[in-house]
Amino acid sequence: MTLTELRYIVTLAREKHFGRAAERCHVSQPTLSVAVKKLEDELGIPLFERSKSSIRVTETGQRIIDQAQRVLDQVGVIKDMAQDGKNQLNSPLKVGAIYTIGPYLFPHLLPELRRGAPDMPLFIEENYTANLRQKLRQSELDAIIIALPFTEPEVVTLPLYDEPFVVLLPAKHHLASKDALTAEELAQEQLLLLGPGHCFRDQVLESCPPLVAAVTTRATTATSGPSLVTEGSSLETIRHMVASGLGITVLPLSAATAMQYHEDVLVVRPFVAPVPSRTVALAWRVTFPRPKAIDVLSLAASQCRVIEKASKDTPPTKDASPTKVSA
């Protein structure tokens, strides 16, 4: 058994295609096939079920491949230990963030990270939580920025900041005259949300129970009143829809204040206490061999003060203590 063979089976399990796996490993397909078969013969069990149209990892094979990934991670630790004094801030760092955080955090994070680690190249990616989880597990990403709770075996999470939710309305909307709003008031309006499957939609519905009833009622009955809109594919799309007068929405504060519209176009209103919020956190594998890079990343994210900066544009509500919600 060799590290090369372990790398082959981990890549094949990820790609589920011999040709693509061989290309990723920079070898010919016959070379990879022979190496995988040799390892299976050595172990005495099949790691993959093969057919003409697909490849599937066996149940035992999946456990072996998970262990192989941990071994490969540890190899990185050993290499760094063997090169005592190596600068951990010279190698590229691959960071992912969910769609409702990345566009509003990365523009502030990158300059801070550049000041803390000027020689460390940074590769960023935005994706869904489930996809980021898989990429982190498979070492395609070094760290991810998500909303808590987030649990994954052998992954560490570090809370970075709490972010309140706010209501975004057209300036001429009748609710714009209020200093703060309740979920019950929102449930009676034309509400724009992300479609099912988006974690932020789930966060909003979890933190505002009256909206759940509104969604259920409008989805199952025909009413003459306003219908819940779930057509928005991104927070930016929804923000522009609100600016066009198509409804109102709930956004994270950073998203609501990311673009400055004229005051007669859009207004932001806080919630009446308890204010719904989310906790943004950093997650990385416990076996990641560059702890200094994680330290610099977490420090840069904490120093961004995206939420504090955005809060200056929105007067706080008296006694508005945040109520955290899950992802």
N, C-alpha and C positions, 0 to 999 in steps of 0.2 A: 504494500500500500504506500503510495507516494502523495505528497502535497499536490502534485500536478493532477493526479487522478481525482483527488477530492475536489479540486477546482473544476475539473471537467463535469463531475456529477452535479455539483451545485449549479453550474451554468446551464446544463441540460435540463435540470428540473425547472429552472426559471424560464427558459426559452421554449421547452417542450417541442423542440425540433432540432434534429441532429445537425442540419446544415447551418442554421443560425447560431447554434451553440459553438460549432467549430469555428465559425467566423469570429465570434466574440473571443474565443480562446486563441485565435491566430494560428490555427492548425488546420490540416485537411480533415474532411469528414471521416474517411477511413481511419485516420490516426485516432480521432476521438472515439469512434465506435469500438475499435479494438481495445483501447484503454478502459472504457466503461465495462466491456464484456470481461476483461481480465480482472477487474476489481470485483465484479459480481461472482466470478468463478472463485476468487480468493475468499470471499465472504460466504459463499455457498448459498446465496439467495438472490433472486432477481430484485433489482432496485426499481426497474421500470417495466411497465406493461406496454408492449409494442404492437402496433397494427399498421396497416398500410397508410392509414389516414391520420393517426394520432399517436402520441406518447403520453402515458399517464404514470405518475409516481405511485409505487405500491405503498401500503400503509407502513410496513417496516422500513421501506426505502425512505419515506419522508422523515422518520425519526433519525435515520443515519445521515441524511442530507442536512437536517437541522444541526446535528452534532458536527458535521463537516464544516458548516459555516462558522460555528464557534471556534473550531480548530484554526481555520484560516484567519479569523479575527485575532486569535492569540499569536499567530505567526507575526502579525503586524506589531504586536506588543514586544515580542522577542527581538525583532529587528531594531526597534527603537531603543530597547535596553542595550543592545549590542553596540549601538552607535551613541555612546555616552556623550552628552553635550550637544546632540543634534538640535537644531532650532525647530521646534514644533510649529512655528508660525511661518515657515517658508513654503510648505506644501499646500496645494489647493484644498479648500474647504467647501463641501457640497451641502447646501442648506435648502430645505423645503419649507413651505408655509401654506396653510389652507387659503383658499381664494378670498375669504372675507378678512384676512389679516395681511397677506403679502403686499397688495397694492398700496396699503396705507402705512406699513411698517418699513418695508425695504428702502424707500427713498430716504428715510431718516437713518436707518440702520447702516447702510453702506458707507456713508461718510464717517460715521463714528467708528466703524470697524476698520476703515482705512487708516484712521488716526492711531488706533491701537495696535494694528498689525499691518503696516504698509507693504510688507513683502509677501503677504498671504493672498494668493488669488482666491476669489470667491465665485462659486457657481450657484445660482439660485433657481428655484423651481416653485411654481404654484400648482396645487393639485387638491383633490379631495382627501379627507382624513384617511379613508381606507387605503387609498393608493400610496399616500405618504408613509403609512404604517408598514406596508409591504416593502417599499423601497428602503426604508430604514432597516428593516429586518434583514434584507438581502444585501446590505452594505452599499446600495446604490446612492444613498444619501448618508451623510455623516451626522446630521442633526435636523430636527424638524420643529417648527413652531406651530402649535395647535391650541385648541381650547380644552380645558379640563372639564370632566375627568378623562384621562387617557391612561389605559393600563395595557402593558405588553410585557411578556416575560423578558427579563434581563435588560430592561430599558429603564433609565432614570429620567424623572421629570423634575423640572425646576420652575416654579411659578415666577413670571416676570412682572406682570401688572394686572390690575383689575380694570375692566372697561365697562362703563354703564351703557345701557341702551337708551336711545332717545327717539322721539317721533319727528319725522320730516313731513312738512305740510306745504301746500301752496300758500303764498302769503295772504291770499284773499279767502282762504278756507275759514269757515265759521269757527272752527276750534282754535284758530291762530290767535284769537283774542284772549285765550286762557293762558295763565302763567305755567300751569302744569296739567298733565292729562292722566286719565285712568284707562285701564284696559277695557272697562265697560264702555267708555265713550268711543274707543277705537272700534269696538265690535259692531257699532251701528253705522260705520262708514265704509266707503269704497277703499278696501285695504289691499295693498300690493305686497306680495311676499315672493320669495324664491319658491321654485317648484318643489314637490316632494323629493326627498333624497338629499337635499342640502342640509347640512348640520345646523346652519344658522336659523333656518326655518324652524327646525325642531326646538332650538333654544328659545326662540320667540314664543312659540306656542306653549312650551313648558312653563315659561315665566309669566305668561298672561293667559290663565285658564279661560276667561270669557271669550278669547279669540278661538279657542278649540271648539267651543260650542257653536260659534258662528260658522267656522269652517265646516263642521259636521252638518249643521242645519242647511247651509247653502248648497252643500254637495249632494244632499239627499232630497231636498224639496225645492219646488219652483216657487219663487217669491217675486213680488213686484218691487222689492227693495234692492239695494245695491248688492252686487255679487262679488265674492272674494276673487281677486285676480291673482293667479299664480303663474303668469306668463313670463315674468322676469327671469332671465338666465344668469344675471349677475347683479350685484348691488349697484354697479354703475348704471346698468340699464334701468333698474328700478328708480334710481335717483333722477334720471332724466325724464322718466315717465311721470314722476311726481311734479317735476318742473313744468311739464306739459299740461298739468291740471287733470291727470287721469286718476288721481287718488292720493292716498297718504300711505306712509310706510313706517316700519320700525327698523332702525339701523344701529350698528355700533357707533359710538360717538365719533371715532376716527373717520369712519366712512361718511357720516353725515356732514362733517365739516371739512372734508378733504378738498372740495372745490367751492370757492366763494362765489355764490350767485348774488345778484343785486338783491337788496333787502325787500324789494317789492315782487320778487319771484318766489323765493323759498324762505321758510322760517324753521327753526329747530326748537322743539319744546321738550323739556324733561318730563319724566313720569312723576306722579305723586308717590311718595314713599309708601312701601319699600320699593326702591328703584331696581329693576332687573339689570343684571350685569353678567359678564363672563370673565373667567380668569384665563389669560393668555400665558402659555407655558412653553418652555424649551424641553425637548426630549432627545436623548441620545442613548446608544448602546453602552452597557457597562464595560464592554470589552474594547471600546473605541480607544486607540492607543495615543491620542493627542489631547490630554486633559487641559493643557494650556490654551489650545485653540478654543475649546468649549468655554473656558473661563473668559477669554477675550470676547467671544460671541455673546455670552450672557451679560457681561458688563456693558457692552455696546448697546444691547437691546434695552437694558435698564436705563442707560443714560439718554436714550432717544427722547424720553418724556413725551411720546406722541399724545398720550391721553391728556397729560397736564397742559400741553400746548393747545390742544383742541378745546380744552375746558375753558380757556380764557374767552372764547367766542360765545360760550353758552352760560348764562348766569345760573348758579346752582339753586336748587329748590331747598327751602328750609327743612331741616330734619330729613333730608333725602338720603337715608342710609341704604347702600346697595344690597340687593338680594342676588346672590350668585346662582347661576343656572348651569346645568351640565351640557356637554356637547352632544 
